[in-house]
Structure formats: structure tokens, C-alpha cells
Amino acid sequence: MPLKNRIVMPPMTRSRAGDVATDMMANYYAQRASAGLIISEGTQISRSAAHNFPRPADLLR
């Protein structure tokens, strides 16, 4: 995959999306979109797409 630059932002599990992606999550990535390739954190695209996988923060409880 050709990239304009060599900047790649790795996935950072911030556990702020809850069960599905939110506007706050979209804004977070939009603010960083000019950096290069962004690999987003894992989250479901909708509640019906969720398969009851625990979030990383829930595993620490």
C-alpha cells in the first residue's frame, strides 16, 4: 500500500466508544486523519453487529 509519508498511527484501545462507534470517536480520528495511515481501535459498527465480546477495560475488573 503506497503511503504519502511513513507515519502510521497504531490502534489504541481507549474504551471510549462503549458498544458502538460514537461521534466522539469519529472526531478523534478526524483530527488525526492528515497524519497518514490510521488503524482504529476495535469496536462494533452497530449494536446488532456485537457478539458480546468484552471490551479490554471490562477484562480488568
Secondary structure, DSSP 8 states (H G I E B T S, - for coil): ---SSS-EE-------STTB--HHHHHHHHHTGGGSEE-----BSSGGG------HHHHT-
